[in-house]
Amino acid sequence: MKPYTAEDIYAYAKWLTQECQAAGLNAEQYGAEILIHGANNHLSERIICRPDDQNHIRWHWSWGVPIGHLTDSARLLAVDDIAELIRVISKVVCVPLRRGR
């Protein structure tokens, strides 16, 4: 397996940023990191693209855990599984606020 370059990782981050924006999320790229704000800007998450322990390039949550499939978090998502990444990220940043009664 060839090692990933900084340019490869930057390109994946740019691609996911653009796809998040197309899906209606407010996403900003900072190198290999993406800051994503929910629709109402009350929640945000920073994700980063980097190799895991087996040198597979993965997206990681801000707390360091690789991003997994929405219905099976043990199944890690590939860096190019864009549609599922957006679904999972949206579940984190688009949680509706509860209003007081």
C-alpha positions in Angstrom: 0.0 0.0 0.0 1.4 3.4 -1.0 1.6 6.0 1.7 -0.8 8.9 1.4 0.6 12.3 0.7 -0.5 15.6 2.2 -1.9 16.5 -1.2 -4.1 13.3 -1.2 -5.4 14.1 2.2 -6.1 17.8 1.3 -8.0 16.7 -1.8 -10.2 14.3 0.2 -10.9 17.1 2.6 -11.8 19.5 -0.2 -14.1 17.0 -1.8 -15.9 16.2 1.5 -16.2 20.0 2.3 -17.8 20.6 -1.1 -20.2 17.7 -0.7 -21.2 18.8 2.8 -21.9 22.3 1.4 -24.0 20.8 -1.5 -26.0 18.9 1.2 -26.8 22.1 3.0 -24.2 22.0 5.8 -22.0 24.9 6.6 -18.5 23.4 6.1 -15.2 25.1 6.2 -11.9 23.4 5.3 -8.7 24.0 7.2 -6.1 21.8 5.5 -6.9 18.2 6.4 -9.6 19.3 8.9 -13.2 20.3 8.2 -15.3 22.4 10.6 -19.0 21.6 10.0 -21.8 23.6 11.5 -25.4 22.4 11.7 -28.3 24.2 10.0 -29.0 26.4 13.0 -25.3 26.9 14.0 -26.0 25.6 17.5 -23.9 22.5 17.0 -20.6 22.0 15.2 -18.0 19.3 14.8 -14.4 19.2 13.6 -13.4 16.1 11.6 -9.9 15.3 10.3 -8.7 13.1 7.5 -5.7 11.0 8.5 -4.3 7.4 8.3 -5.3 5.0 11.0 -3.1 2.4 12.7 -3.2 0.1 9.6 -2.4 3.1 7.3 -5.9 3.2 5.8 -6.9 6.8 5.4 -10.0 7.5 7.4 -12.1 10.4 8.7 -11.9 10.9 12.5 -14.2 12.7 14.9 -12.7 15.5 17.0 -12.3 13.1 19.9 -10.0 10.8 17.8 -12.4 8.0 16.9 -12.7 6.9 13.3 -16.1 7.7 11.8 -18.3 4.5 11.5 -21.4 3.6 9.6 -24.6 5.1 10.9 -26.3 1.7 11.8 -23.1 -0.2 12.5 -20.4 2.0 14.1 -17.9 -1.0 14.1 -17.9 -0.8 10.3 -15.5 2.0 9.6 -16.3 4.2 6.6 -13.9 4.5 3.7 -12.6 8.0 3.0 -14.6 8.1 -0.2 -17.9 6.9 1.2 -19.2 10.4 0.9 -23.0 9.8 1.0 -22.8 7.8 4.2 -20.3 10.3 5.8 -22.7 13.1 5.2 -25.6 11.1 6.7 -23.5 10.3 9.9 -22.1 13.9 10.2 -25.6 15.3 9.8 -26.9 13.2 12.7 -24.3 14.8 14.9 -24.6 18.4 13.9 -28.3 18.6 13.0 -29.8 17.5 16.3 -32.9 19.6 16.9 -32.9 21.8 20.0 -35.6 21.2 22.6 -37.4 24.3 23.5 -38.6 25.1 27.0 -42.2 24.5 27.8 
